[in-house]
């Protein structure tokens, strides 16, 4: 019984230490809110085709499989899966099909990190994102304003 108590006590101390260090890490990174780097693709060629031609064809095929719905009210956001296109591409295409004919200037992507643990959320405040279809520019003014306006939102490169 004493051994179990000792192990639980050590685990509790470890959890407290790690949670404190994560918060310190977030505070340090709050000072870094922009990178002039171009964010390179991480899963191009695995989660989705790596060439522009193959990717365009895949997206067109997925979008052609789904119907656009007649929506009541104003579309203000989408929740879309981000798994590989072979797993969830048709569901994602259904969501994106609803954007057909819509015009907008800004897109805000909210996703999760598969690589780092941190409190709150992170905004990828890079110069741009490289994709097989070309570069997508980041609105750095908007991203920086969001980061500076909220304690739980940071830029974790």
GUDO-968527 format. One record per atom (N, C-alpha, C): z negated, x negated, y negated; atom name. Coordinates in pm, whole numbers, m for minus. Each point is the difference from the previous one (the first is absolute). Layout:
residues N
SITE       c3       c1       c2    a
SITE        Z        X        Y   CA
...
This chain:
residues 157
SITE       c3       c1       c2    a
SITE        0      m83      119    N
SITE        0       83     m119   CA
SITE        0      m87     m126    C
SITE      m77     m107        5    N
SITE       m8      m91     m114   CA
SITE      135      m67      m25    C
SITE       71      m31      108    N
SITE      131      m64      m12   CA
SITE      100       95      m68    C
SITE       m3      127       38    N
SITE       88      100      m61   CA
SITE      m32       15     m149    C
SITE     m129        4      m33    N
SITE      m40       10     m141   CA
SITE       50     m121      m79    C
SITE      m12     m118       58    N
SITE       47     m122      m67   CA
SITE      149        4      m24    C
SITE       75       45       98    N
SITE      146        9      m13   CA
SITE       37      101     m108    C
SITE      m65      116        0    N
SITE       27      101     m101   CA
SITE      m35      m50     m140    C
SITE     m109      m74      m12    N
SITE      m40      m55     m129   CA
SITE      103     m100      m50    C
SITE       49      m86       88    N
SITE      102      m99      m37   CA
SITE      129       70      m41    C
SITE       39      104       73    N
SITE      120       76      m36   CA
SITE      m16       66     m137    C
SITE     m116       54      m28    N
SITE      m25       61     m131   CA
SITE       13     m103     m111    C
SITE      m58     m118       19    N
SITE       11     m106     m101   CA
SITE      146      m42      m19    C
SITE       73       m9      109    N
SITE      141      m38       m7   CA
SITE       80      104      m78    C
SITE      m24      126       27    N
SITE       70      108      m71   CA
SITE      m32       m4     m149    C
SITE     m127      m18      m34    N
SITE      m39       m8     m141   CA
SITE       66     m120      m68    C
SITE        3     m114       68    N
SITE       61     m120      m56   CA
SITE      149       20      m23    C
SITE       70       56      100    N
SITE      144       20      m13   CA
SITE       33      101     m109    C
SITE      m75      109       m8    N
SITE       31      100     m103   CA
SITE      m24      m57     m139    C
SITE     m100      m83      m17    N
SITE      m26      m63     m131   CA
SITE      114      m96      m35    C
SITE       47      m78       96    N
SITE      107      m96      m25   CA
SITE      132       70      m30    C
SITE       26      113       62    N
SITE      122       75      m30   CA
SITE       m3       46     m144    C
SITE     m117       48      m48    N
SITE      m10       43     m139   CA
SITE       17     m116      m97    C
SITE      m56     m117       32    N
SITE       19     m118      m86   CA
SITE      146      m41       m3    C
SITE       66        7      116    N
SITE      142      m33        9   CA
SITE       81       93      m89    C
SITE      m32      129        4    N
SITE       72       97      m83   CA
SITE      m22      m27     m148    C
SITE     m123      m37      m39    N
SITE      m27      m30     m140   CA
SITE       78     m122      m47    C
SITE        9     m103       86    N
SITE       77     m120      m37   CA
SITE      147       34      m17    C
SITE       54       81       90    N
SITE      142       31       m6   CA
SITE       33       98     m112    C
SITE     m100       67      m55    N
SITE       25       92     m111   CA
SITE       62      m75     m117    C
SITE      m31     m130      m12    N
SITE       56      m82     m106   CA
SITE      149      m26       22    C
SITE       45        4      125    N
SITE      141      m22       32   CA
SITE       64      138       11    C
SITE       82       38      m95    N
SITE       56      134        8   CA
SITE      152        2       m3    C
SITE       63     m117       14    N
SITE      146       m3       m2   CA
SITE       50     m126       70    C
SITE      112       12       65    N
SITE       66     m116       60   CA
SITE      147        6      m37    C
SITE       56     m112      m45    N
SITE      143        1      m32   CA
SITE       85      m29      123    C
SITE      m62        7      117    N
SITE       72      m20      125   CA
SITE       79      124       39    C
SITE      103      m22       79    N
SITE       72      110       63   CA
SITE      m61       17      138    C
SITE      m50      119       30    N
SITE      m64       27      129   CA
SITE      108        9      106    C
SITE       m6      m90       97    N
SITE       99       m4      108   CA
SITE      m33      104      106    C
SITE      102       50       70    N
SITE      m25       97      107   CA
SITE      m79      m63      115    C
SITE      m90       75       57    N
SITE      m84      m50      108   CA
SITE       52       47      136    C
SITE       51      122        8    N
SITE       40       56      129   CA
SITE      149       37        6    C
SITE       78      m53      m92    N
SITE      145       23        1   CA
SITE       58      m52      130    C
SITE       79       83       66    N
SITE       58      m39      128   CA
SITE      m83       41      119    C
SITE     m123       48      m23    N
SITE      m82       48      110   CA
SITE      m35      148      m19    C
SITE      m61       37     m112    N
SITE      m33      139      m27   CA
SITE      122       78      m47    C
SITE       95      m71      m56    N
SITE      125       59      m49   CA
SITE      106     m110        4    C
SITE      129       40        0    N
SITE      106     m101        8   CA
SITE       m9     m103     m113    C
SITE       35     m124       32    N
SITE      m10     m108      m96   CA
SITE      123      m20      m86    C
SITE      112       58       39    N
SITE      121      m16      m82   CA
SITE       23      126      m83    C
SITE       60      m19     m117    N
SITE       25      112      m91   CA
SITE       87      107       67    C
SITE      106      m43       68    N
SITE       92       96       62   CA
SITE      m69       83      107    C
SITE      m74      m67       89    N
SITE      m71       72      107   CA
SITE     m106       94      m57    C
SITE      m70      m47     m103    N
SITE     m105       82      m60   CA
SITE       58      123      m68    C
SITE      108      m16      m75    N
SITE       66      116      m63   CA
SITE       42      101      105    C
SITE       61      m49      108    N
SITE       47       90      106   CA
SITE     m118       73       65    C
SITE     m108      m71       27    N
SITE     m118       60       62   CA
SITE      m58      110      m91    C
SITE      m14      m31     m129    N
SITE      m56       97      m95   CA
SITE       91      122      m11    C
SITE      131      m22      m12    N
SITE       94      113       m9   CA
SITE       m7       87      124    C
SITE       m6      m61      118    N
SITE      m10       77      125   CA
SITE     m129       83        4    C
SITE     m111      m60      m42    N
SITE     m127       73        0   CA
SITE        3      115      m99    C
SITE       51      m24     m121    N
SITE        7      105     m101   CA
SITE       94      113       40    C
SITE      108      m33       72    N
SITE       95      102       44   CA
SITE      m57       89      110    C
SITE     m104      m43       68    N
SITE      m61       79      108   CA
SITE      m94      109      m51    C
SITE      m42      m11     m126    N
SITE     m103       92      m50   CA
SITE       55       90     m110    C
SITE      m67      113      m19    N
SITE       40       98     m101   CA
SITE      m90      m11     m123    C
SITE       57       31     m114    N
SITE      m81        9     m122   CA
SITE      m59      140       m7    C
SITE     m129        8      m28    N
SITE      m69      128      m10   CA
SITE        8       52     m142    C
SITE       m7      131      m13    N
SITE      m12       62     m132   CA
SITE     m149        2      m33    C
SITE      m42      m89      m88    N
SITE     m142      m12      m32   CA
SITE      m38       91     m115    C
SITE     m117       60        9    N
SITE      m54       80     m109   CA
SITE      m89      m91      m83    C
SITE       18        1     m129    N
SITE      m81      m86      m86   CA
SITE       65     m136      m20    C
SITE      m72      m85      m71    N
SITE       51     m132      m35   CA
SITE      m46     m104      102    C
SITE       92      m81       47    N
SITE      m33     m109       91   CA
SITE      m58     m115      m81    C
SITE     m126      m35       26    N
SITE      m64     m106      m78   CA
SITE      m37     m120       87    C
SITE       17       10      129    N
SITE      m33     m113       87   CA
SITE       43       25      142    C
SITE        9     m107       75    N
SITE       35        7      142   CA
SITE     m101      m82       79    C
SITE      m32       47      118    N
SITE      m78      m80       95   CA
SITE       95      m29      116    C
SITE       26     m129       20    N
SITE      104      m41       94   CA
SITE      m56     m107       93    C
SITE       26       11      131    N
SITE      m45     m107       90   CA
SITE       75     m130      m28    C
SITE      m64     m111       35    N
SITE       63     m129      m27   CA
SITE       18      m84      126    C
SITE        2       64      115    N
SITE       24      m74      125   CA
SITE      148      m36        9    C
SITE       36      m71      104    N
SITE      140      m36       20   CA
SITE       90      122        1    C
SITE      123      m19      m45    N
SITE       94      113      m10   CA
SITE       25       67      134    C
SITE       m5      m76      109    N
SITE       20       59      132   CA
SITE     m113       95       37    C
SITE     m118      m20      m56    N
SITE     m116       83       31   CA
SITE      m15      118      m94    C
SITE       17      m23     m129    N
SITE      m29      107      m96   CA
SITE      111       20     m103    C
SITE      115      m59       24    N
SITE      108        8      m97   CA
SITE       46      141      m31    C
SITE        5       86      101    N
SITE       48      136      m24   CA
SITE     m100       80      m84    C
SITE     m129      m23       23    N
SITE     m101       68      m81   CA
SITE        7      m50     m144    C
SITE       14     m131      m17    N
SITE       13      m56     m135   CA
SITE      126       54      m68    C
SITE      109        8       75    N
SITE      126       51      m56   CA
SITE      m16      144      m46    C
SITE      m74       80       76    N
SITE      m24      139      m40   CA
SITE      m69        5     m136    C
SITE     m100      m86      m20    N
SITE      m70       m4     m129   CA
SITE       94      m46     m110    C
SITE       72     m109       24    N
SITE       88      m55     m104   CA
SITE      118       92      m31    C
SITE       40       82       97    N
SITE      110       95      m23   CA
SITE      m37       98     m111    C
SITE     m129       26      m17    N
SITE      m45       94     m103   CA
SITE       22      m56     m141    C
SITE       26     m130      m10    N
SITE       26      m62     m131   CA
SITE      146       13      m42    C
SITE       84       44       91    N
SITE      144       13      m29   CA
SITE       22       85     m125    C
SITE       75      m53      m95    N
SITE       29       72     m124   CA
SITE     m108      m13     m107    C
SITE     m109      m68       30    N
SITE     m109      m18      m97   CA
SITE       22     m131      m76    C
SITE      m43       m3     m124    N
SITE        7     m121      m81   CA
SITE     m140      m43      m39    C
SITE      m27     m128        9    N
SITE     m129      m55      m41   CA
SITE       18     m146      m36    C
SITE      m89      m49      m84    N
SITE        7     m138      m47   CA
SITE     m100      m92       69    C
SITE     m109       57       48    N
SITE     m107      m81       57   CA
SITE      m41       55      135    C
SITE      m20      m91       95    N
SITE      m51       35      132   CA
SITE     m127      m82       21    C
SITE     m106       66       41    N
SITE     m125      m71       32   CA
SITE      m20        9      150    C
SITE       m1     m116       66    N
SITE      m20       m7      144   CA
SITE     m145      m32       29    C
SITE      m61       77       89    N
SITE     m137      m26       42   CA
SITE        6      m26      150    C
SITE      m48     m114       39    N
SITE        2      m36      142   CA
SITE     m129      m69       38    C
SITE       m4      m46      122    N
SITE     m119      m68       47   CA
SITE       33     m145       35    C
SITE     m102      m81        7    N
SITE       18     m139       40   CA
SITE      m29      m12      149    C
SITE       89      m66       69    N
SITE      m22      m28      142   CA
SITE      m57     m140       20    C
SITE      m15      m75     m109    N
SITE      m35     m141       11   CA
SITE     m133      m36      m65    C
SITE      m42       73     m103    N
SITE     m119      m38      m75   CA
SITE      m93      120      m14    C
SITE     m128      m29       m1    N
SITE     m100      104      m23   CA
SITE      m58      m22     m139    C
SITE       m3      105      m78    N
SITE      m57       m9     m134   CA
SITE      m42      139      m44    C
SITE      m93        8      m95    N
SITE      m42      131      m48   CA
SITE      104       60      m94    C
SITE       13      130        0    N
SITE       91       67      m92   CA
SITE      145      m13       42    C
SITE       86      m13      m99    N
SITE      145       m5       24   CA
SITE       59     m121      m70    C
SITE      121      m36       42    N
SITE       71     m112      m61   CA
SITE      137       46      m46    C
SITE       40      m49     m116    N
SITE      135       27      m51   CA
SITE       80     m128       13    C
SITE      117        9       60    N
SITE       87     m116       16   CA
SITE       70      m32     m131    C
SITE      m71      m63      m89    N
SITE       52      m27     m134   CA
SITE       83     m128       m2    C
SITE      105        0       79    N
SITE       95     m111        6   CA
SITE      110       23     m104    C
SITE       82      m99      m20    N
SITE      117       18      m87   CA
SITE       91      107       60    C
SITE       21      m11      132    N
SITE       84       97       70   CA
SITE      m24      m14      150    C
SITE       56       93       75    N
SITE       m2       m4      146   CA
SITE      142      m25       48    C
SITE       17      m96       89    N
SITE      131      m27       60   CA
SITE       15       90      122    C
SITE      113       69       11    N
SITE       31       82      116   CA
SITE      140      m36       47    C
SITE       39       41      120    N
SITE      138      m24       43   CA
SITE      102       66      m93    C
SITE      m43      103      m73    N
SITE       91       71      m91   CA
SITE       m4      m57     m142    C
SITE      m77     m105      m23    N
SITE      m10      m62     m132   CA
SITE     m143       m1      m50    C
SITE      m18      m47     m122    N
SITE     m133       m7      m60   CA
SITE      m38      132      m67    C
SITE     m127       34       13    N
SITE      m56      118      m67   CA
SITE     m101      m52     m101    C
SITE       27       23     m128    N
SITE      m86      m50     m107   CA
SITE     m130       80       m7    C
SITE     m108      m71      m29    N
SITE     m131       62      m18   CA
SITE      m23       23     m150    C
SITE      m53      116      m35    N
SITE      m38       28     m139   CA
SITE     m135      m68      m23    C
SITE        5     m126      m42    N
SITE     m122      m79      m13   CA
SITE      m94       52     m107    C
SITE       52       60     m106    N
SITE      m87       57     m103   CA
SITE      m84      113       59    C
SITE       66       90       73    N
SITE      m72      111       63   CA
SITE     m100      m52      103    C
SITE       44      m92       85    N
SITE      m89      m54      104   CA
SITE     m122      m67      m62    C
SITE       21      m80     m102    N
SITE     m111      m69      m67   CA
SITE      m95      100      m65    C
SITE       53      104      m62    N
SITE      m85      103      m61   CA
SITE      m85       70      104    C
SITE       58       28      116    N
SITE      m77       65      107   CA
SITE     m109      m94       50    C
SITE       35     m126       23    N
SITE      m98      m99       48   CA
SITE     m114      m17     m100    C
SITE       33      m14     m127    N
SITE     m102      m22     m102   CA
SITE      m82      125      m30    C
SITE       51      116       35    N
SITE      m68      125      m31   CA
SITE      m92       51      108    C
SITE       m5      m68      115    N
SITE      m79       52      111   CA
SITE      m63     m115       77    C
SITE     m132        5       17    N
SITE      m72     m108       68   CA
SITE       39      m17      146    C
SITE       35      108       67    N
SITE       29       m6      143   CA
SITE      147      m27       31    C
SITE       79      m28     m103    N
SITE      142      m33       22   CA
SITE       23     m142      m49    C
SITE       57      m83       86    N
SITE       22     m140      m30   CA
SITE      139      m41       46    C
SITE       34     m125      m23    N
SITE      123      m59       53   CA
SITE      m42     m107       99    C
SITE       20       26      128    N
SITE      m28      m97      105   CA
SITE      132      m54       51    C
SITE       43     m117      m49    N
SITE      130      m54       45   CA
SITE       m1      m38      146    C
